Amino acid sequence: MPSQESLGTYQDETKTGQDFTWVVKANNRAYHEQIRKKHLWCLKKKKYADNAIKTAKYNFFTFLPLNLYEQFHRMANVYFLFMILLQTFPQISTLPWFALLFPLCILLSIRGIRDLIDDVARHKSDGEINNRPCEILTGGSFCKMKWCNIQVGDIICLHKDSFVPADLLLLSSSEPNSLCYVETMDIDGETNLKYRQALLVTHEQLTSMEDMAAFDGEVVCEEPNSRLHNFIGTLEWHGEKYPLDYEKILLRGCRVRNTEVCYGLVIYAGFDTKIMKNCGKITLKKTKLCHLMDRLVLMVKVPAIHGQGEQEG
């Protein structure tokens, strides 16, 4: 049964008139594939993300321009490039320009090779995760597929010690009262087992593969967000509405423990899952030391360049 706190929160959200706009229809891929949302100007993209993830920053075509763009965010590299450009003018040149270009290329290459090795490792990790096997209900039976083939609205079968591939609504399990024990160490670092429990109605009525294939429930809930320990929504089925809370959800990254088999409905997939929302986008990061070095370069080198220009004049 839902906790009093979750029921109270659900009632408060309803009273304030908040509309849940995330609609998931079980066993209905066609519905989710046709829904589009505004992406950029007049462009649109699929509202419901696929389950494939990509944490790598570069590909074959973008590595060189993006890596150079990141490296020239360092003022020291910009300064040396500027000095090389000055050496191309014979009137103020003291050294051949290629004599300064060679060490700069060596430094950029070393940094680029290091970034390339890190990114290749990310590509390899993404491939291993996206190609993990899972059982998806297709055509009235569970078929082995890859994680990247999972879509919102699919029903998935999980076995003991398997990882949860997406954020799922627990429908039933082999345990009494459809309990499911999960380990959330990869999410919050806690090693103690936590339990999740399915709704009584799905526990009692989804008892066979035929029942799963005929399941046409509709989940209406909040948009994807990064709140790991909160979830509010409803399951609409057979003309009835059943409130859902966090205790009904299996998050991506959890591991099923002490439960032989359980079944779940995919609510959020891929980058819409809560753990991926917490990861955020890969951005260019600079340490405090790098920021300090940039300021020192501006403070020391700019006056020096200015003084050198006056001396030449």
Secondary structure, 3 states (H helix, E strand, C coil): CCCHHHHHHHHHHHHCCCCCCEEEECCCHHHHHHCEEEEECCEEEECCCCCCCCCCCCCCCCHHHHHHHHHCCCHHHHHHHHHHHHCCCCCCCCCCHHHHHHHHHHHHHHHHHHHHHHHHHHHHHHHHHHCCEEEEEECCEEEEEEHHHCCCCCEEEEECCCECCCEEEEEEECCHHHEEEEECHHHHCCCCCEEEECCHHHHHHCCCHHHHHHCCCEEEECCCCCCCCCCCEEEEECCEEEEECHHHEECCCCEEECCCEEEEEEEECHHHCHHHHHHCCCCCCCCHHHHHHHHHHHHHHHHHHHHHHHHHC
